[in-house]
Amino acid sequence: MPGAGHQGQTSDSRPLPAPLYGVVCLPVGLVNGFVSVTLGFVLGRHGVGVAAVSGLVGLFLLPNTWMFLAGPVVDVSLTPRRWYAIMVTVTACCFAAFALTPMTAAALPLLGVLCFSASAAAVWASAAAIAAMALTTPAAERGPFAGWIQAAILGGPGLGGGLGLWIADRAGAPAAALVMAAITLSCAAPLLLMRVPRRPSGVTVGARIGELGREIWSLARTRTGVLAMILMITPAALGASANLLPVAAGAWHASADLVALMSGALGGLTTIPGCVLGGYLCRRHLHRAVYIWGALAYAAGLTAMAMAPHTPFAFAAFVVLNGVILGVALAAMTSVNFDALGPTSPATVSAGLISLGNVPLLLVTVLLGQAAARTGVNGMLLTEAALGAASATAYAALAWLWRPHSGSVAPAPA
């Protein structure tokens, strides 16, 4: 049965419905869209160059690489609900500070601090939200939660960027930032409905750290843990070429407006139905199987995009189609991640796996840039397709060869 194995709901817990996690985890996407789209647009209007804006985006992305540091703090101190409340408040305060900061080149150092702080707080809040989910939701039911969380993270930039840009263009950047602050604070409302199990009283932080270390070491020696780690570094269903398509859209004769639409709000929103679908598929089917078939379908979609006639319609159609397929695969990947979450270290394990998953995305993006320079945009798409299909097939073979014996007492989670 998918997701069987780890801690489930306890008598002193009250979980949230899965769709509400699309609200709770929305601040991560809001910050992403606001910084990369709204802030960049407004600064560009004020004469700030692309290099300076890319530096701010780099500062924003930096906390994603050390998300694993937030996990242990959430697991051994306070509670996930309290950590979420603190960090979502910090995120909202950063938005308010954006509203008070001049959008000029002279303010770039302060804007850089705010970008970094908002990103770190949102990442920390998401780690706390995932920990709360793991402590209140049976493992067999976590597939839909993975889908809604991914929908918020991937679709949120469309709201933070699209809505933020629309408000900034009509009422100014301060108004856009204040609206984002209000939305961010409202995202904490669903947690009022949740009750998370209390930690045993009288246990020291040192003892909690020791228990956390033992659980992680135990997980690292299991089939579930090892296959989860291998999946996170598998270069399949990454969406790396999608990040480069705006630069290469000329090959499809796409207009600037079409590229802006497909790479902005609409591009992010296309993944939402795929994420939700993938999450609910994981309730009915093995999580790894959904991921493998999703990764193979995404490779096929990239191949079709490369081989089909290069027209503006084809560009838009394949961006939407492949965005939906990518959402299915990423929701399944997150479901496999959630299979590995135990009662003591949910934030640590989840954050560690997510940080690990950033490694292949970075490497494959660099590889695809080189492929595009040598063989053109079709070579870029076919390179990611071939790499994804081969690695997904290899992962499927490994999972099958390492399948539990029929006589085992309790099969590992899928």
Backbone hydrogen bonds, N-H to C=O, Kabsch-Sander energy under -0.5 kcal/mol:
donor,donor_aa,acceptor,acceptor_aa,energy
4,A,1,M,-1.8
13,S,10,T,-1.6
14,R,195,R,-2.8
20,L,17,P,-1.2
21,Y,17,P,-0.5
21,Y,18,A,-1.8
22,G,19,P,-1.3
23,V,20,L,-0.9
24,V,20,L,-2.4
25,C,21,Y,-2.0
26,L,23,V,-1.3
28,V,25,C,-0.8
29,G,25,C,-0.7
30,L,26,L,-2.4
31,V,27,P,-2.5
32,N,28,V,-1.8
33,G,29,G,-2.7
34,F,30,L,-2.6
35,V,31,V,-2.6
36,S,32,N,-2.5
37,V,33,G,-2.2
38,T,33,G,-1.3
39,L,34,F,-3.5
40,G,35,V,-0.7
41,F,37,V,-2.4
42,V,38,T,-2.6
43,L,39,L,-2.6
44,G,40,G,-2.1
45,R,41,F,-1.8
46,H,42,V,-1.1
47,G,44,G,-1.5
48,V,43,L,-2.5
53,V,49,G,-1.9
54,S,50,V,-2.9
55,G,51,A,-1.5
56,L,52,A,-1.5
57,V,53,V,-2.2
58,G,54,S,-2.3
59,L,55,G,-2.0
60,F,56,L,-2.0
61,L,57,V,-2.2
62,L,58,G,-1.4
64,N,61,L,-1.4
65,T,61,L,-0.5
65,T,62,L,-1.8
66,W,63,P,-1.0
67,M,64,N,-0.8
69,L,66,W,-1.8
70,A,67,M,-1.3
71,G,67,M,-1.0
73,V,69,L,-0.7
74,V,70,A,-2.0
75,D,71,G,-2.1
76,V,72,P,-1.7
77,S,73,V,-1.3
83,W,79,T,-2.6
84,Y,80,P,-2.5
85,A,81,R,-2.4
86,I,82,R,-2.6
87,M,83,W,-2.7
88,V,84,Y,-2.8
89,T,85,A,-1.5
90,V,86,I,-2.0
91,T,87,M,-2.2
92,A,88,V,-2.1
93,C,89,T,-2.3
94,C,90,V,-2.0
95,F,91,T,-1.9
96,A,92,A,-2.3
97,A,93,C,-2.3
98,F,94,C,-2.0
99,A,95,F,-1.6
100,L,96,A,-0.9
100,L,97,A,-0.5
101,T,97,A,-0.7
101,T,98,F,-0.9
104,T,102,P,-1.6
107,A,104,T,-0.9
108,L,105,A,-1.5
111,L,107,A,-2.6
112,G,108,L,-2.6
113,V,109,P,-1.8
114,L,110,L,-2.3
115,C,111,L,-2.6
116,F,112,G,-2.3
117,S,113,V,-2.6
118,A,114,L,-2.9
119,S,115,C,-2.0
120,A,116,F,-2.5
121,A,117,S,-2.6
122,A,118,A,-2.2
123,V,119,S,-2.6
124,W,120,A,-2.3
125,A,121,A,-2.4
126,S,122,A,-2.2
127,A,123,V,-2.0
128,A,124,W,-2.0
129,A,125,A,-2.3
130,I,126,S,-2.4
131,A,127,A,-1.9
132,A,128,A,-2.3
133,M,129,A,-2.3
134,A,130,I,-2.4
135,L,131,A,-1.8
136,T,132,A,-0.8
136,T,133,M,-0.9
137,T,133,M,-1.5
139,A,6,H,-0.5
141,E,138,P,-1.8
142,R,139,A,-1.4
145,F,141,E,-0.5
146,A,142,R,-2.3
147,G,143,G,-2.0
148,W,144,P,-2.4
149,I,145,F,-2.4
150,Q,146,A,-2.3
151,A,147,G,-2.2
152,A,148,W,-1.9
153,I,149,I,-2.2
154,L,150,Q,-2.9
155,G,151,A,-2.4
156,G,152,A,-1.8
158,G,155,G,-1.2
159,L,155,G,-0.9
159,L,156,G,-0.6
160,G,156,G,-3.1
161,G,157,P,-2.8
162,G,157,P,-0.5
162,G,158,G,-1.8
163,L,158,G,-0.6
163,L,159,L,-1.2
164,G,159,L,-1.0
165,L,161,G,-2.4
166,W,162,G,-2.2
167,I,163,L,-2.5
168,A,164,G,-2.7
169,D,165,L,-2.3
170,R,166,W,-0.8
170,R,167,I,-0.7
171,A,167,I,-3.9
172,G,167,I,-0.7
172,G,168,A,-1.0
176,A,172,G,-1.7
177,A,173,A,-2.6
178,L,174,P,-2.3
179,V,175,A,-2.1
180,M,176,A,-2.1
181,A,177,A,-2.1
182,A,178,L,-2.1
183,I,179,V,-2.5
184,T,180,M,-2.5
185,L,181,A,-2.2
186,S,182,A,-2.0
187,C,183,I,-1.2
187,C,184,T,-0.6
188,A,185,L,-1.5
189,A,186,S,-1.5
191,L,188,A,-1.2
192,L,189,A,-1.9
193,L,190,P,-1.9
194,M,191,L,-1.1
195,R,14,R,-1.9
203,V,200,P,-0.8
204,T,202,G,-0.5
208,R,204,T,-2.0
209,I,205,V,-2.6
210,G,206,G,-2.1
211,E,207,A,-2.4
212,L,208,R,-2.6
213,G,209,I,-2.5
214,R,210,G,-2.0
215,E,211,E,-2.1
216,I,212,L,-2.3
217,W,213,G,-2.3
218,S,214,R,-2.2
219,L,215,E,-2.5
220,A,216,I,-2.3
221,R,217,W,-0.5
221,R,218,S,-1.0
222,T,219,L,-1.9
225,G,219,L,-0.5
226,V,222,T,-2.5
227,L,223,R,-2.6
228,A,224,T,-1.8
229,M,225,G,-2.2
230,I,226,V,-2.5
231,L,227,L,-2.3
232,M,228,A,-1.9
233,I,229,M,-0.9
233,I,230,I,-0.6
234,T,231,L,-1.5
236,A,234,T,-2.3
243,N,239,G,-0.8
243,N,240,A,-0.8
244,L,241,S,-1.1
245,L,241,S,-1.0
247,V,244,L,-0.7
248,A,244,L,-1.3
249,A,245,L,-0.9
251,A,248,A,-1.9
252,W,249,A,-1.8
253,H,250,G,-1.6
254,A,249,A,-1.5
259,V,255,S,-2.4
260,A,256,A,-2.6
261,L,257,D,-2.3
262,M,258,L,-2.8
263,S,259,V,-2.4
264,G,260,A,-0.8
266,L,261,L,-0.9
267,G,261,L,-1.0
268,G,264,G,-1.7
269,L,265,A,-2.1
270,T,266,L,-1.7
271,T,268,G,-1.0
272,I,269,L,-1.2
274,G,270,T,-0.7
275,C,271,T,-2.7
276,V,272,I,-2.5
277,L,273,P,-2.6
278,G,274,G,-3.0
279,G,275,C,-2.3
280,Y,276,V,-2.0
281,L,277,L,-2.3
282,C,278,G,-1.6
283,R,280,Y,-0.7
284,R,280,Y,-0.7
284,R,281,L,-0.9
285,H,281,L,-2.1
288,R,414,A,-2.0
290,V,286,L,-2.2
291,Y,287,H,-2.2
292,I,288,R,-2.6
293,W,289,A,-2.6
294,G,290,V,-2.3
295,A,291,Y,-2.8
296,L,292,I,-2.3
297,A,293,W,-2.3
298,Y,294,G,-2.2
299,A,295,A,-2.1
300,A,296,L,-2.1
301,G,297,A,-2.3
302,L,298,Y,-2.3
303,T,299,A,-2.0
304,A,300,A,-2.5
305,M,301,G,-2.1
306,A,302,L,-1.8
307,M,303,T,-2.1
308,A,304,A,-2.4
311,T,309,P,-1.3
315,F,311,T,-2.4
316,A,312,P,-2.3
317,A,313,F,-2.9
318,F,314,A,-2.6
319,V,315,F,-1.8
320,V,316,A,-2.0
321,L,317,A,-2.8
322,N,318,F,-2.7
323,G,319,V,-1.5
324,V,320,V,-2.1
325,I,321,L,-2.2
326,L,322,N,-2.6
327,G,323,G,-1.9
328,V,324,V,-1.8
329,A,325,I,-2.1
330,L,326,L,-2.7
331,A,327,G,-2.2
332,A,328,V,-2.0
333,M,329,A,-2.3
334,T,330,L,-2.3
335,S,331,A,-1.9
336,V,332,A,-2.1
337,N,333,M,-2.0
338,F,334,T,-2.5
339,D,335,S,-1.5
340,A,336,V,-0.8
340,A,337,N,-1.2
341,L,338,F,-1.5
342,G,340,A,-0.6
349,V,345,S,-2.5
350,S,346,P,-2.2
351,A,347,A,-2.4
352,G,348,T,-2.3
353,L,349,V,-2.5
354,I,350,S,-2.4
355,S,351,A,-2.5
356,L,352,G,-2.1
357,G,353,L,-1.9
358,N,354,I,-0.7
358,N,355,S,-1.0
359,V,356,L,-1.3
361,L,357,G,-0.9
362,L,358,N,-2.0
363,L,359,V,-2.2
364,V,360,P,-2.9
365,T,361,L,-1.9
366,V,362,L,-1.8
367,L,363,L,-2.2
368,L,364,V,-2.8
369,G,365,T,-1.8
370,Q,366,V,-1.7
371,A,367,L,-2.2
372,A,368,L,-2.7
373,A,369,G,-1.7
374,R,370,Q,-1.6
375,T,371,A,-3.1
376,G,372,A,-1.5
379,G,375,T,-0.7
380,M,376,G,-1.7
381,L,377,V,-2.2
382,L,378,N,-2.7
383,T,379,G,-2.1
384,E,380,M,-2.0
385,A,381,L,-2.3
386,A,382,L,-2.7
387,L,383,T,-2.4
388,G,384,E,-2.6
389,A,385,A,-2.7
390,A,386,A,-2.4
391,S,387,L,-2.3
392,A,388,G,-2.4
393,T,389,A,-2.1
394,A,390,A,-2.3
395,Y,391,S,-2.3
396,A,392,A,-2.3
397,A,393,T,-2.3
398,L,394,A,-2.2
399,A,395,Y,-2.6
400,W,396,A,-2.2
401,L,397,A,-2.7
402,W,398,L,-2.0
403,R,400,W,-1.4
408,S,405,H,-1.9
